[in-house]
Amino acid sequence: MTTLIPLLALLALADQPGTATVAFEAPKYGVKALIPKDWPIAAREEEDRVFVALIRQDDPERPGVVACELGLAPENLDEYRTRIDGNAKRAGPAGRKLARNEVVKDKDPKRDRLETIWEFRPRSGGLWRELSVRILANRQMYTFTLNVDDATYATARPLFDALVASIELSAPNTGADLLEKATNRWVQREFKFAIDLPEAWRPVLAPSEVALFFANGPATGIWSDNALVVAQPHGALDLQTLVKEVPDQLRKVEPNCEVLSCEVVKQGKLDALETVVRTQRGPFSMTILERRFRGGRFDYEVKYTLESKRFDALAPALRKSLDSFGEVPGSVPAAADKSS
């Protein structure tokens, strides 16, 4: 567990007359915090948002916001700082100025944080500030954001600092348990399937509720290669027909993608449709290896997404991982498709 100096939080709040806090806890995300009572929570535990709270301002129609979001961790905070600096220099958002972007070091590197302040003037008028504090823990990046107008910033900033100082971070509930350390085999707790992950890969919290299982490899720069599993009830799954149809379907979604292969392969005793696609995601060239196949309970899609420069070297390990997929005994929910 990473505890970010809760004593300092209490001292900071003590300096604010009349300030009361409420304890917030999001076990799935591994986040505990002390949030000012006057900042009511408007949303919690939705997709990548741990919480969103509102801050009263002079204009009741334009409240300030404080939020916590969860994402995949970059290799280090300085990598992410460099990315923000580069984006600001190349094409800063209209009306936005990067006022601060600095990694704040601590004696304990686990408590280092990246502090970023943007100043901007919305069309409705006035000066606003957006302060983001990013912390790395548990292969995740936690981003705490304060977004208020200039008149509110002076009073809200100490309370926000105290909130961040009160944070306790523990490993999120990824829904997966380690089954066999030697092969890095993990089992999805609710839907009872298991897979051997490549070396040094680990489950992390899925960025979407649709994914039943999500894992990533060690970060390189601001990116980490990842794997996901989705499933749906049995339906029509004619693999030979899909061999002909899937390339065109992919090109309709991403016209510039390059379908490197699309064929039926053996996956143990099963047949699976394996597709390899290269595409561009922002500044990155990505290669996606995907298999679709029918299991005993559901139709599955297992997808690996990597930077293209690492794909060829890792492809054998990825295919070995795909071949290891299997359902394990136990009862499961009636439907796996969480998108409905």
Buried (B, 14 or more C-beta within 10 A) or exposed (E): EBBBBBEBBBEBBEEBEEBEBEEBEBEEBBBBBBBBEBBEEEEBEEEBBBBBBBBEBEEEEBBBBBBBBBBBBBBBBEBBBBBBEEEBEEEEEEEBEBEEBEBEEEEEEEBBBBBBBBBBBEEEEBEBBBBBBBBBBBBBBBBBBBBBBEBBBEEBBBBBBBBBBBBBBBBBBBBBEEBEEEBBBBBBEBBBBBBBBBEEBBBBBBBEEBBBBBBBBEBBBBBBBBBBBBBBEEEEEEBEEBBEEBBEEBBEEEEEBBBEEBEBBEBEEBBBBBBBBBBEEEEBBBBBBBBBBBBEBBBBBBBBBBBBEBBEEBBEBBBEBBBBBBBEEEEBEEEBEBEE
